[in-house]
Amino acid sequence: MPSAQQTPEGNQTPMRGAGQDFQALKTLVEVSLNLKQNAQSPTNGQQEGARPRPRGTHSPTASIVLLGMRGVGKTTLGLIASTFLSRDFLDADRLFEQVFRCSVKDLVAEKGFAYFRERESALLEQLLTVHGEGKIIVLGGGVVEREDNRRRLQEYARTRGPVFHVERDLEEVFAYLHNPNAKSTWATLEEGYRAVWERRAAWYEECSNLTLVALSPSPSVHPSLVLKRAEISLQRFLGALLGSPSPSSPPFDLSNMSRRSTALVIVGDDPILRSAKLLEVASRGVDALEIRVDTLAGCHSTPTKHSPSSASQPPDAPTVTTSRAASPTQVAGNPDPFFVSLRVGALRQNSPLPLLYTVQTFGQGGCFTGSRDDYIRLVEHGFRLACDFVDVELGLEDDEIELLMQSKSRGSRTIMSWRWDSPVAWNSAEVGAVYERAVRLGADIVRLEQPASSPASSFELALLQDRLAKTAGVPLIGINTGATGQMSRIFNRLLTPVSHPSLAEAASLAREGVHSFAELQQALKLTGLHSPRTIYDLAATERMSCWVGDAPSVGSSNERLQDAIASLALPFLFTRRPSSTYLPSLIEQGDFGGALLPPRVDLAAYPSHIPLSLAASTIGYADTLVPSSTPSIPFDEPAPSGPPSPPTLDNLRSLALQHLLRSHLSPANAVGRHSSAVVIDAYGQAGREALFALSQLGVRKIFVLGSDGAALKVYEGTVISIASLADVDQSGLRHLPAIVLSCSANMPSLSPTLEGSSTPGVVLCMEGEGQTSMEGEGGRTLMDVDDDGDGWIRLGRKELKEEVVRRQFFALTGKRMPSRGDEVVHCLM
């Protein structure tokens, strides 16, 4: 039976950015060995087997440590994280080989595994001590074999920084290891790998405080983008961990209760958990995804006979004798955390929406029948996965909830919930006591549910929610369950549960009173809670000649927006106005919902008192008048007469340009500390938009061939004027530009050096079809598909225009625009 000692965790990826004195580090390692510190690492009371917890008090710059089995993707994810966070990347196995001037394999062959493990342990100590800040550290899979290493990692995770346990489906790992390019000695030792994985799995959990899921890349995209979904998923994970939103996932603003939000409820092992296309269709219009973890028990479960619910009543809640039963299609039990990790990882990889992680116990109407401790561990697992929202039932004791709250990452928010079996008056002291207890324990959101006694109960609940929104500060999700309580779902503003006809459990959810998103929108419209707002199109006439070009009809952008709004049943109307329309006259309308502005109109043409976005003020042009958020309309109060604050002139074309470039750059070319770009013909509005977009992306060097001198002054220190593309070849850059933008209709041929780059990126012609080929006369045109496999992705104004419409849709409606089925990566951004 092979063991981990027969195949050390090596990696051929060179270290990046380490800049270390390896001889000095070797000396430190030897000193550590001589002082025998390996076996004397302090534990500070941390017992082996007690899992470290992620803490929001960790320094945001603390080094991130990745551990896990060979083949799970630690190195790939570490490199992506290194670029995204602009941190140095350290691979422990590669560093070991550089310190000791020989390969791990040769060292083991000469001196044995005991000698290697001892020095590996000393190296680990120095990595965690010397490099505890600002690094991404990837460890070998066998580092957890030694008890002293496990204690060190537990101590680091408990007191200093994040330690990720990287997990991946075993079948995917085996497929990778059988790949001849993997260069792994495990290729014919599948059974041995499984045995080692089973032995180490608990150790990895004990030594880490977060769980990161790695999934196989999608084979259906451009070769340079096969890892794009993994990159986006990791960025979202890091954003939740560090409390800073990733570029692909806008922050969920709890303070803006005027914006209604919904959550798609996913019950059981639904096919959408494994299909990006099905998930995109089912989640159109919604704002979050709620995965009912307790309903995954039938897939990989270890059922027990204990129920925490009867013994877990909140002190301020009534005594409850439940008569609820699980749905016939659901299996009660204890879901396997590893299986849960894979499903949560798939959701995060396939959708940019926030994740709501819910474990509902049997006594609270769910399927979970595990023990109290099992419930706590499974809820904690949601925090380990850095889910955006984690539901914690108030059936736990105060000290148990307080311990769980220590598991929160900076970006995770806690929903504390309670569900009554029988009707309770919403204005009763009992309900108030449960709400106040949740607030005292640190809830970010409180969720309370009960069966409706009558339709009037929903109005009573709505009054309570309005009162709390004005006075308490902690929002309340309030739901009356069953058909009688459906009105409460219409009144509820925050994360209202919704379904979709394509879900496997749609019929079961409908019987519980859960609407589809489209049904909810229609109900809001019929009840007057969503008053229609008007979007004014001032650009339809000019668009035909200046922007749409070969579009079949005038105002096709308008039609695309209208089609998307109609598909989601959103309360917006369109009307055209002449481009000379005085904007304040539109803004004063009580139903003002924004305006599409004519292209290439200088800001001087608009009233100076209208606020400008940073993009519009820097570029000098605007394309959209973005309204302030739709005002809150309590059901028992009249709608306000106008928008609460002035709208903003914005340039969304520059934002679209950023998203288009970001979504088509491979992880190898992701914008980082060494990124550069080339801009050709940077004149006029297009040139200013290109320069602004690149600067906002974080590109450090921008080579400009032809430009307005005035535009370049804004980016002094970043922009370098060149006379030809050959100047880029002679610039001595370590990393060649991965972005080439043309601001005119014509693109000169790229230099041979750029065209033959080993890290090709994106070529985008903003204003035309690229009449000049990249290979000279008669060759490949700029917009051609990459048939030659040179790696460059070529985009034109058609793709840019589509992205502009997407950005306008989001700015005007607050919703993601439904894809048309042909966008692979866009739906994630």
C-alpha positions in Angstrom: 0.0 0.0 0.0 1.7 3.3 -1.1 1.8 6.2 1.2 2.3 9.9 0.9 6.0 9.3 1.7 6.4 7.6 -1.7 5.4 10.7 -3.7 6.3 14.1 -2.2 4.2 17.0 -3.2 6.3 18.7 -5.8 5.5 21.4 -8.3 7.2 22.5 -11.4 5.8 26.0 -11.3 8.6 28.4 -10.5 8.2 30.8 -7.6 7.0 34.3 -8.4 8.0 37.4 -6.7 9.6 35.8 -3.7 12.9 37.7 -3.9 14.4 35.8 -1.0 17.9 35.1 0.1 17.7 31.3 0.0 21.0 30.7 1.7 19.9 32.9 4.6 16.6 31.0 4.8 18.6 27.7 4.8 20.6 29.0 7.7 17.4 29.8 9.6 16.1 26.3 8.9 19.3 24.7 10.3 19.2 27.0 13.3 15.6 25.9 13.9 16.7 22.3 13.7 19.6 22.7 16.1 17.3 24.4 18.7 14.9 21.4 18.4 12.0 23.8 18.0 10.1 21.3 15.8 8.8 19.3 18.7 8.2 22.2 21.1 5.8 24.5 19.2 3.4 26.0 21.7 -0.3 25.2 21.4 -1.7 28.0 23.6 -4.4 25.6 24.7 -5.4 24.5 21.3 -6.1 20.8 21.5 -5.3 18.5 18.5 -8.6 17.7 16.8 -10.1 21.1 17.7 -10.8 22.8 14.4 -9.4 26.4 14.1 -12.0 29.0 13.3 -11.9 31.8 10.8 -12.0 35.1 12.6 -12.8 38.5 11.2 -10.0 39.9 13.5 -7.3 38.3 11.4 -5.1 41.0 9.8 -6.3 41.5 6.2 -2.7 41.3 5.1 -1.9 38.1 6.9 -0.4 35.5 4.6 -2.8 33.0 3.1 -1.8 29.3 3.4 -3.1 26.6 1.1 -2.9 22.9 1.9 -4.5 19.8 0.5 -3.8 16.7 -1.4 -1.8 16.5 -4.6 -3.8 17.3 -7.7 -6.5 19.4 -6.0 -5.3 22.6 -7.7 -3.4 24.4 -4.8 -0.7 25.8 -7.1 -3.1 27.1 -9.7 -5.4 28.7 -7.1 -2.4 30.1 -5.3 -1.1 31.8 -8.4 -4.5 33.3 -9.2 -4.7 34.6 -5.6 -1.2 36.0 -5.9 -2.2 38.1 -8.9 -5.6 39.2 -7.6 -4.2 40.3 -4.2 -0.8 41.5 -5.6 1.1 39.3 -3.2 4.3 37.2 -3.5 3.7 33.5 -4.2 5.7 30.9 -2.3 5.5 27.2 -3.1 7.0 25.3 -0.1 8.2 22.3 -2.2 9.9 24.5 -4.7 11.4 26.7 -2.0 12.7 23.5 -0.2 14.5 22.5 -3.4 16.0 25.9 -3.8 17.1 26.1 -0.2 18.7 22.6 -0.2 19.9 22.7 -3.8 18.4 19.3 -4.7 15.0 17.8 -5.5 12.8 16.3 -2.9 13.0 13.0 -4.7 16.8 13.0 -4.7 16.9 14.0 -1.0 14.6 11.2 0.0 16.5 8.7 -2.0 19.7 9.7 -0.4 18.7 10.3 3.2 15.2 9.0 3.7 11.8 10.4 4.5 12.5 11.0 8.1 15.3 13.4 7.2 13.1 15.2 4.6 10.1 15.5 7.0 12.3 17.0 9.7 13.6 19.7 7.4 10.2 20.2 5.8 8.9 20.9 9.4 11.7 23.4 10.0 10.9 25.1 6.7 7.2 25.3 7.6 8.1 27.0 10.9 10.2 29.6 9.2 7.6 30.2 6.5 4.9 30.9 9.0 7.2 33.1 11.2 9.2 35.0 8.6 6.5 35.2 5.9 3.4 35.6 8.0 2.4 38.8 6.2 1.5 39.6 2.6 2.3 36.2 1.0 0.4 33.3 -0.7 2.0 30.1 0.7 1.3 26.7 -0.9 2.3 23.7 1.2 3.0 20.1 0.2 0.2 17.6 0.8 2.2 15.5 3.3 3.0 18.4 5.7 0.1 17.3 7.9 1.7 13.9 8.5 3.7 15.2 11.5 1.9 16.2 14.7 4.1 19.2 15.3 3.3 20.6 11.9 -0.4 20.2 12.6 0.0 22.1 15.9 1.8 24.9 14.1 -0.9 25.2 11.4 -3.6 25.1 14.0 -1.9 27.9 15.9 -1.5 30.0 12.8 -5.1 29.5 11.8 -6.4 30.2 15.3 -4.4 33.4 16.0 -2.8 34.8 12.9 -4.3 34.2 9.5 -6.4 32.1 7.0 -5.5 28.5 6.2 -7.4 27.1 3.2 -8.1 23.4 2.9 -8.4 23.0 -0.9 -10.9 20.3 -1.8 -11.8 18.7 -5.2 -13.9 15.8 -6.4 -11.8 12.7 -6.2 -12.8 11.5 -9.7 -11.5 14.8 -11.1 -8.3 14.4 -9.2 -7.8 10.9 -10.5 -8.4 12.1 -14.0 -5.8 14.8 -13.5 -3.2 12.3 -12.1 -3.8 9.9 -15.0 -2.9 12.8 -17.4 0.6 12.1 -18.8 1.3 15.9 -18.4 0.8 15.7 -14.7 4.2 14.0 -14.2 2.8 12.2 -11.1 3.8 8.8 -9.6 0.2 8.4 -8.5 -1.0 7.7 -12.0 -1.3 4.0 -11.4 -1.9 4.2 -7.6 -5.5 5.3 -7.4 -6.3 3.0 -4.5 -3.2 4.2 -2.6 -4.2 7.9 -3.2 -7.7 7.2 -1.8 -6.3 5.6 1.3 -3.9 8.5 1.9 -6.7 11.0 1.3 -9.0 9.2 3.8 -6.2 9.3 6.4 -5.3 13.0 5.9 -8.8 14.4 5.4 -9.5 15.0 9.1 -6.1 16.5 9.6 -6.6 19.0 6.8 -9.8 20.1 8.4 -8.2 20.4 11.9 -5.3 22.5 10.5 -7.5 24.9 8.4 -10.1 27.5 9.1 -11.6 27.8 5.6 -12.6 25.3 2.9 -11.9 26.2 -0.7 -13.4 24.1 -3.5 -11.6 23.6 -6.8 -13.6 22.3 -9.7 -12.5 21.2 -13.2 -12.3 23.9 -15.9 -15.0 24.2 -18.5 -14.0 22.6 -21.8 -16.5 24.6 -23.8 -14.8 28.0 -23.8 -11.8 29.6 -25.6 -8.6 27.7 -24.7 -7.2 30.7 -22.8 -10.3 31.0 -20.7 -10.6 27.4 -19.4 -9.6 28.5 -15.9 -11.7 31.7 -16.0 -14.5 30.3 -13.9 -12.0 29.1 -11.3 -10.5 32.6 -11.2 -13.9 34.3 -10.8 -14.9 31.8 -8.1 -11.7 32.3 -6.1 -12.0 36.1 -6.4 -15.5 35.9 -4.9 -14.2 33.6 -2.1 -11.4 36.0 -1.3 -13.9 38.9 -1.4 -16.1 37.2 1.2 -13.1 36.4 3.3 -11.6 39.8 3.3 -14.8 41.8 3.2 -14.1 43.4 -0.1 -16.3 42.6 -3.1 -14.7 41.0 -6.1 -14.9 42.7 -9.5 -17.4 40.1 -10.7 -19.7 40.3 -7.6 -21.1 43.7 -6.6 -21.7 44.2 -2.8 -25.0 43.3 -1.4 -26.1 46.5 0.4 -28.2 45.7 3.5 -28.6 49.3 4.3 -30.6 50.0 1.2 -33.9 48.5 2.2 -35.6 50.5 -0.5 -34.3 48.0 -3.0 -36.3 44.8 -3.0 -34.3 41.6 -3.2 -35.1 37.9 -3.7 -33.4 34.6 -3.2 -33.9 31.5 -5.3 -34.5 28.5 -3.0 -32.6 25.4 -4.2 -34.0 22.2 -2.6 -32.3 18.8 -2.9 -29.5 17.9 -5.4 -31.2 19.8 -8.2 -29.6 19.6 -11.7 -29.0 23.4 -11.6 -26.4 22.8 -9.0 -24.3 21.2 -11.7 -25.2 23.2 -14.8 -24.2 26.8 -15.4 -26.8 27.2 -18.2 -29.7 25.8 -16.1 -28.7 28.0 -13.1 -28.5 31.1 -15.3 -32.0 30.6 -16.5 -33.5 29.7 -13.1 -31.8 32.6 -11.4 -32.8 35.4 -13.8 -33.8 38.5 -11.9 -33.0 37.2 -8.4 -30.4 38.7 -6.1 -29.1 35.6 -4.2 -29.1 31.8 -4.1 -30.3 29.9 -1.1 -29.1 26.4 -0.9 -31.0 24.2 1.5 -28.1 22.1 2.8 -30.3 19.9 5.0 -32.0 18.6 1.8 -28.7 17.2 0.4 -28.7 14.4 3.0 -30.0 11.8 0.6 -27.0 12.1 -1.6 -24.1 11.4 0.7 -25.4 11.2 4.3 -24.8 9.5 7.6 -28.3 9.7 9.3 -28.6 9.7 13.0 -31.6 9.4 15.3 -31.1 12.6 17.3 -33.0 15.9 16.7 -31.7 19.1 18.3 -34.9 21.0 17.8 -37.0 19.8 20.7 -34.1 20.5 23.1 -33.1 23.7 21.3 -35.9 26.2 21.9 -34.8 29.8 22.2 -35.2 31.0 25.8 -37.7 33.7 24.6 -39.6 31.4 22.3 -42.7 29.3 23.1 -42.5 25.6 23.8 -43.1 23.9 20.4 -44.3 20.4 19.7 -43.7 19.9 16.0 -45.8 17.8 13.7 -43.9 18.7 10.6 -42.5 16.0 8.3 -39.9 16.2 5.5 -41.0 16.3 1.9 -41.5 12.8 0.4 -38.7 13.7 -2.1 -36.3 14.7 0.6 -34.3 12.4 2.9 -33.7 13.4 6.5 -30.2 12.9 7.8 -26.8 14.4 8.2 -25.4 15.7 4.9 -21.7 14.9 4.1 -19.7 18.2 4.4 -17.4 17.2 1.5 -20.4 16.8 -0.8 -21.9 20.1 0.5 -18.5 21.7 -0.3 -18.7 20.5 -3.9 -22.2 21.8 -4.4 -21.5 25.2 -2.9 -18.3 25.4 -4.9 -20.3 24.7 -8.1 -22.8 27.4 -7.3 -20.0 29.9 -6.6 -18.2 29.0 -9.9 -21.4 29.1 -12.0 -23.0 32.3 -10.7 -21.9 35.7 -9.3 -24.9 35.9 -7.0 -24.4 35.9 -3.2 -24.9 32.5 -1.5 -27.3 31.9 1.4 -26.4 28.7 3.3 -29.3 27.2 5.3 -29.4 24.1 7.4 -33.0 23.6 8.6 -33.6 21.2 11.4 -36.6 18.8 11.4 -38.3 20.6 14.2 -38.1 23.8 12.2 -39.7 22.3 9.1 -36.5 21.0 7.5 -34.8 17.7 6.9 -31.8 17.7 9.3 -32.1 15.1 12.0 -28.5 15.0 13.2 -27.3 15.7 16.7 -26.9 19.1 18.1 -23.2 19.0 17.6 -23.6 17.8 14.1 -25.8 20.8 13.4 -23.3 23.2 14.8 -20.5 21.7 12.7 -22.6 21.8 9.6 -23.5 25.5 10.1 -19.9 26.3 10.9 -19.0 24.6 7.6 -21.0 27.3 5.9 -18.7 29.9 7.5 -15.7 27.8 6.5 -16.9 28.0 2.9 -17.1 31.8 3.2 -20.7 31.9 2.2 -22.2 35.4 2.0 -25.1 34.6 4.3 -25.3 31.7 6.8 -28.5 30.9 8.6 -28.2 30.1 12.3 -31.3 28.8 14.1 -32.2 30.4 17.4 -32.9 27.0 18.9 -29.2 27.0 20.0 -28.1 28.4 23.4 -26.5 31.8 23.6 -23.0 30.5 24.2 -23.3 28.1 21.2 -24.4 31.0 18.9 -21.6 33.2 20.2 -19.1 30.5 19.4 -20.5 30.2 15.9 -20.3 33.9 15.5 -16.5 33.7 16.0 -16.4 31.7 12.8 -17.5 34.6 10.6 -15.3 36.0 8.0 -15.3 39.7 7.3 -17.7 39.3 4.3 -20.1 36.8 5.8 -23.3 37.8 7.4 -25.5 35.9 9.8 -29.2 35.4 9.5 -30.7 34.2 12.8 -34.0 32.4 12.3 -36.9 31.0 14.1 -40.1 29.3 12.8 -43.2 28.8 14.8 -45.5 25.8 14.2 -48.7 27.7 15.1 -49.8 31.3 14.6 -48.5 34.0 16.9 -49.5 37.6 16.8 -46.7 39.6 15.0 -47.1 42.5 17.4 -46.8 40.3 20.5 -44.1 40.5 23.2 -43.1 36.9 22.2 -42.1 37.9 18.7 -40.4 41.0 20.0 -38.4 39.0 22.5 -37.1 36.6 19.8 -36.2 39.5 17.6 -34.4 41.3 20.3 -32.5 38.2 21.3 -31.2 37.8 17.8 -30.1 41.4 17.7 -28.3 41.0 21.0 -26.4 38.0 19.7 -25.1 39.9 16.7 -27.5 39.0 13.9 -27.1 40.9 10.7 -30.5 39.8 9.6 -33.4 38.2 11.5 -35.7 35.7 9.7 -39.0 34.8 11.4 -41.7 32.5 9.9 -45.0 31.2 11.0 -48.2 29.8 9.5 -50.7 32.6 8.7 -53.9 32.7 10.8 -55.6 34.8 8.2 -54.7 37.2 5.3 -54.8 40.1 7.8 -51.7 38.6 9.5 -49.6 39.6 6.5 -50.7 43.2 7.0 -49.8 43.0 10.6 -46.3 41.6 9.7 -45.8 44.4 7.1 -46.5 47.0 9.7 -43.9 45.4 12.0 -41.3 45.3 9.3 -41.8 49.0 8.4 -41.5 49.9 12.1 -38.3 47.9 12.6 -36.8 49.3 9.4 -37.2 52.8 10.8 -36.1 52.2 14.3 -34.1 48.9 14.9 -31.4 48.9 12.2 -31.4 45.1 11.9 -33.7 44.1 9.0 -36.4 41.5 9.4 -37.3 38.8 6.8 -40.8 38.0 7.8 -42.8 35.2 6.1 -46.3 33.8 6.7 -46.2 30.3 5.3 -48.8 28.5 3.4 -51.3 29.8 0.8 -53.0 32.1 3.3 -49.8 33.9 3.9 -48.7 34.6 0.4 -49.3 38.3 0.7 -46.4 38.5 3.2 -44.0 37.4 0.5 -45.2 40.4 -1.6 -44.7 42.8 1.3 -41.3 41.4 2.4 -38.4 43.5 0.9 -35.2 41.5 1.8 -34.2 38.2 0.3 -37.8 37.0 -0.3 -37.7 33.3 -1.2 -38.7 32.6 -4.8 -38.8 29.5 -7.0 -38.6 28.8 -10.7 -40.7 26.4 -12.9 -37.5 24.6 -14.0 -36.6 23.5 -10.4 -37.2 19.9 -9.6 -39.0 20.9 -6.4 -41.0 23.8 -7.9 -44.4 22.1 -7.3 -43.5 21.4 -3.7 -42.3 25.0 -3.1 -45.5 26.3 -4.8 -47.6 24.4 -2.3 -45.7 26.1 0.5 -46.7 29.5 -1.0 -43.3 30.3 -2.7 -43.8 32.4 -5.8 -41.6 32.4 -8.9 -39.8 35.6 -9.5 -42.0 36.6 -12.4 -45.2 35.9 -10.3 -43.8 38.1 -7.5 -43.1 40.9 -9.9 -46.6 40.7 -11.3 -48.1 40.7 -7.8 -46.0 43.8 -6.9 -47.3 45.5 -9.9 -51.0 44.6 -9.3 -50.8 45.7 -5.7 -49.2 49.0 -6.6 -46.1 48.3 -4.6 -44.0 48.6 -7.8 -45.1 51.8 -9.5 -43.9 51.7 -13.2 -41.0 54.0 -13.9 -40.2 55.5 -17.3 -36.8 55.2 -19.0 -36.3 57.9 -21.6 -34.4 57.2 -24.8 -32.8 60.4 -26.1 -30.4 58.5 -28.4 -32.5 56.5 -30.8 -32.1 58.7 -33.8 -28.4 59.3 -33.4 -27.7 55.7 -32.5 -28.4 54.4 -36.0 -25.6 56.4 -37.6 -23.2 56.8 -34.7 -23.4 53.6 -32.8 -25.4 50.7 -34.1 -23.8 50.8 -37.5 -25.1 47.6 -39.2 -27.9 47.0 -36.8 -31.2 46.1 -38.5 -33.3 48.7 -36.8 -33.2 52.0 -35.1 -32.9 51.8 -31.3 -31.9 48.1 -31.1 -30.2 48.8 -27.8 -33.6 50.1 -26.6 -35.3 47.0 -27.9 -32.7 44.7 -26.2 -33.3 46.5 -22.9 -37.1 46.3 -23.4 -37.0 42.6 -24.2 -34.9 41.9 -21.1 -37.2 44.0 -18.8 -40.2 42.2 -20.2 -38.7 38.8 -19.7 -38.3 39.6 -16.0 -41.7 41.4 -15.7 -39.9 44.5 -14.3 -42.0 47.7 -13.8 -40.4 49.9 -16.4 -41.7 51.7 -19.5 -39.8 53.1 -22.4 -40.4 56.3 -24.3 -38.4 58.3 -26.8 -37.6 61.9 -26.6 -35.6 64.2 -28.9 -31.9 64.5 -28.1 -32.4 68.2 -27.3 -34.8 67.4 -24.5 -34.0 69.5 -21.4 -32.9 66.9 -18.8 -34.3 68.6 -15.6 -37.8 68.4 -17.1 -37.5 64.6 -17.2 -35.9 64.3 -13.8 -38.8 66.3 -12.3 -41.2 63.6 -13.4 -42.4 61.5 -10.5 -41.9 58.3 -12.5 -38.3 59.1 -13.7 -36.4 55.9 -14.2 -33.3 57.1 -16.0 -32.3 58.1 -19.5 -30.2 56.9 -22.4 -28.2 59.8 -23.8 -27.1 60.6 -27.3 -23.5 59.6 -28.1 -20.6 62.0 -28.4 -22.2 64.9 -26.6 -19.9 66.9 -24.4 -20.8 67.4 -20.8 -21.0 71.1 -21.4 -24.3 70.5 -23.1 -25.9 69.3 -19.9 -27.0 71.5 -16.8 -24.0 71.9 -14.5 -26.0 71.1 -11.3 -26.5 67.4 -12.3 -24.0 65.3 -10.4 -21.3 63.5 -12.4 -19.7 60.1 -11.8 -15.9 59.8 -11.6 -16.0 58.3 -15.1 -18.1 61.0 -16.7 -16.1 63.8 -15.0 -12.7 62.4 -16.0 -13.7 61.4 -19.6 -15.8 64.5 -20.3 -18.7 62.5 -21.8 -21.8 60.7 -20.5 -24.0 58.1 -22.0 -26.6 57.4 -19.3 -28.5 59.4 -16.7 -28.6 56.9 -13.8 -31.5 57.5 -11.3 -31.1 57.3 -7.6 -32.4 54.1 -5.9 -36.1 53.5 -6.2 -37.7 54.9 -3.0 -39.1 52.6 -0.4 -42.9 52.4 -0.5 -44.5 51.1 2.7 -47.7 49.4 1.9 -49.8 51.7 4.1 -48.2 55.0 2.9 -48.6 56.9 -0.4 -45.7 56.8 -2.9 -43.4 59.8 -2.8 -43.8 62.4 -5.6 -40.3 62.1 -7.0 -36.8 60.5 -6.6 -35.2 61.1 -3.2 -31.9 62.4 -4.6 -30.6 63.7 -7.9 -29.7 61.2 -10.6 -26.1 61.0 -11.9 -24.6 61.5 -15.3 -22.4 58.4 -15.9 -20.2 56.9 -18.7 -21.1 53.3 -18.7 -19.2 52.6 -21.9 -16.0 52.8 -19.9 -17.4 50.4 -17.3 -18.4 48.1 -20.1 -15.0 48.2 -21.5 -13.5 47.2 -18.1 -15.8 44.3 -17.8 -15.3 43.1 -21.3 -11.5 43.1 -20.9 -11.6 41.5 -17.5 -13.9 38.7 -18.5 -11.7 37.8 -21.5 -8.3 37.9 -19.9 -7.1 34.5 -18.9 -5.9 34.1 -15.3 -2.3 34.1 -16.6 -3.0 37.6 -18.0 -5.1 38.9 -15.1 -4.3 42.6 -14.4 -1.6 42.7 -11.7 1.5 44.5 -10.7 3.3 44.0 -14.1 0.4 44.5 -16.5 0.7 46.7 -19.5 -1.4 47.6 -22.5 -1.3 49.3 -25.9 -3.8 51.9 -27.1 -3.8 52.9 -30.7 -5.4 56.2 -32.0 -6.4 57.4 -28.5 -8.3 60.4 -29.9 -11.6 61.9 -28.8 -14.2 60.2 -26.6 -13.1 56.6 -27.4 -9.5 57.4 -26.5 -10.4 58.9 -23.2 -12.7 56.0 -22.4 -9.9 53.5 -23.2 -7.4 55.3 -21.0 -9.8 55.6 -18.1 -10.9 52.0 -18.3 -7.3 50.7 -18.3 -6.3 52.9 -15.4 -9.4 51.7 -13.4 -8.4 48.1 -14.1 -5.0 48.8 -12.6 -2.8 48.6 -15.7 0.6 50.0 -14.7 2.0 50.9 -18.1 0.0 52.1 -21.1 1.8 52.5 -24.5 -0.1 55.0 -26.6 0.4 55.3 -30.4 -1.3 58.5 -31.5 -3.3 60.6 -29.0 -4.7 63.9 -27.8 -2.0 65.4 -25.6 -4.6 66.8 -23.2 -6.0 63.3 -22.5 -2.5 62.0 -21.6 -1.8 64.6 -18.9 -4.5 63.0 -16.7 -2.5 59.7 -16.6 1.0 61.2 -16.3 3.4 58.5 -15.0 1.4 55.7 -16.5 1.2 56.6 -20.2 4.2 56.2 -22.5 3.9 57.7 -26.0 5.4 55.6 -28.8 6.1 56.1 -32.5 5.4 52.5 -33.5 4.5 49.2 -32.1 8.2 48.2 -32.5 8.9 50.5 -29.5 7.0 48.1 -27.3 9.3 45.3 -28.3 12.3 47.4 -27.3 10.9 48.6 -24.0 12.5 45.8 -22.0 9.3 44.8 -20.4 9.4 41.5 -18.4 5.8 40.9 -19.3 4.5 41.8 -22.8 1.2 43.7 -23.0 -1.8 41.4 -23.0 -4.3 44.2 -24.0 -4.4 46.0 -27.3 -7.1 48.6 -27.9 -7.8 50.4 -31.1 -9.9 53.5 -30.8 -10.5 53.9 -34.5 -12.0 51.7 -37.2 -8.7 50.5 -38.4 -6.0 48.4 -36.7 -2.4 48.3 -37.8 -0.7 44.9 -37.9 0.7 43.8 -34.5 4.4 43.5 -34.2 5.8 40.0 -34.6 6.8 40.0 -30.9 3.3 40.8 -29.7 1.7 38.4 -32.1 3.9 35.6 -31.1 3.6 36.3 -27.4 3.6 33.3 -25.1 0.9 35.0 -23.0 -1.6 36.4 -25.7 -4.5 38.4 -24.4 -7.3 40.5 -25.9 -7.4 42.7 -29.0 -10.4 45.0 -29.1 -11.4 47.4 -31.9 -13.8 49.8 -30.2 -15.1 51.7 -33.2 -14.9 49.3 -36.2 -14.5 45.9 -37.7 -10.7 46.0 -38.0 -10.1 46.5 -41.7 -6.3 45.8 -41.5 -5.3 42.3 -40.8 -2.9 41.2 -38.1 -0.8 39.3 -40.6 -0.7 41.8 -43.4 -2.8 42.3 -46.5 -5.1 39.3 -47.3 -4.6 37.7 -43.9 -6.7 37.2 -40.8 -8.9 40.2 -39.9 -9.1 41.5 -36.4 -12.6 40.2 -35.7 -11.9 36.7 -37.0 -12.2 33.8 -34.6 -8.9 32.4 -33.4 -8.7 29.6 -35.8 -4.9 29.5 -35.8 -4.7 28.8 -32.1 -2.4 31.8 -31.5 -4.3 32.6 -28.3 -5.4 36.2 -29.0 -9.1 36.8 -28.4 -10.4 39.4 -30.8 -13.4 41.6 -30.0 -15.1 44.4 -31.7 -17.7 47.1 -31.2 -20.5 44.5 -31.4 -19.3 42.9 -28.2 -18.7 46.3 -26.6 -22.1 47.5 -27.5 -23.7 44.3 -26.0 -21.7 44.9 -22.8 -22.8 48.6 -22.7 -26.4 47.4 -22.8 -25.7 45.0 -19.9 -24.2 47.8 -17.8 -27.1 50.1 -18.6 -29.6 47.4 -17.7 -28.0 46.9 -14.3 -27.7 50.6 -13.6 -31.3 51.3 -14.4 -33.0 48.3 -12.9 -30.6 47.0 -10.3 -30.8 43.5 -11.9 -28.4 41.4 -13.9 -29.4 41.3 -17.6 -30.5 37.8 -18.7 -28.1 36.3 -21.2 -29.3 35.1 -24.6 -27.6 31.7 -24.2 -24.5 32.6 -26.2 -22.5 34.3 -23.5 -20.3 31.9 -21.6 -18.3 34.0 -19.2 -20.3 37.2 -19.2 -23.1 35.9 -17.0 -20.6 35.5 -14.2 -19.4 39.1 -14.3 
